[in-house]
Structure formats: structure tokens, C-alpha cells
């Protein structure tokens, strides 16, 4: 579970940064896509008991 937990956290961080970049660039489509991916990752983490708070 440790490796899975670490990978989810890495993916959340990467996706969040990509979302911020897309928003800053005004790329609404990419921002929406990244926001949906982030929601999925948070749901997956919650289902597996992974604390995603910083």
C-alpha cells in the first residue's frame, strides 16, 4: 500500500500543478480536464483510506 499511496500523492500534486498552469494560461478545456482528473484522484484516495491533506 505504501507505493500506491505515494503514487496517488505524486499524481495529485502533478495534476494540481497542471491545473494551475492551465488556468494561468486561460486554457479552459485543459483546466476542466485536469479538475476532473483531480476529483477522480481524490475519490480514489478516499476509497483507499489515503489522507491527501498537505
C-alpha positions in Angstrom: 0.0 0.0 0.0 2.9 2.4 0.6 3.9 2.5 -3.1 0.3 3.0 -4.2 -0.2 5.8 -1.6 3.0 7.6 -2.8 2.0 7.3 -6.4 -1.5 8.8 -5.8 0.0 11.7 -3.9 2.5 12.3 -6.7 -0.3 12.2 -9.3 -2.4 14.6 -7.2 0.5 17.1 -7.0 1.3 16.9 -10.7 -2.3 17.2 -11.7 -2.8 20.2 -9.4 0.2 22.0 -10.8 -1.1 21.3 -14.4 -4.5 22.7 -13.4 -2.9 25.9 -12.1 -0.8 26.2 -15.3 -3.8 25.7 -17.5 -5.8 28.3 -15.5 -3.0 30.8 -15.7 -2.8 30.3 -19.5 -6.5 30.7 -19.9 -6.9 27.1 -21.3 -10.4 26.4 -20.0 -10.6 22.9 -21.7 -7.4 21.7 -20.2 -8.3 23.2 -16.8 -11.6 21.4 -16.9 -9.9 18.1 -17.8 -7.3 18.5 -15.0 -10.0 19.4 -12.5 -12.0 16.3 -13.4 -8.8 14.2 -13.1 -8.1 15.7 -9.7 -11.6 14.9 -8.5 -11.1 11.3 -9.6 -7.7 11.0 -7.8 -9.2 12.4 -4.6 -12.1 9.9 -4.8 -9.6 7.0 -5.4 -7.5 8.2 -2.5 -10.6 8.4 -0.2 -11.8 4.9 -1.2 -8.4 3.5 -0.2 -8.1 5.4 3.1 -5.3 7.7 1.9 -5.1 11.1 3.6 -4.4 13.7 0.9 -4.2 16.7 3.2 -0.9 18.6 2.9 
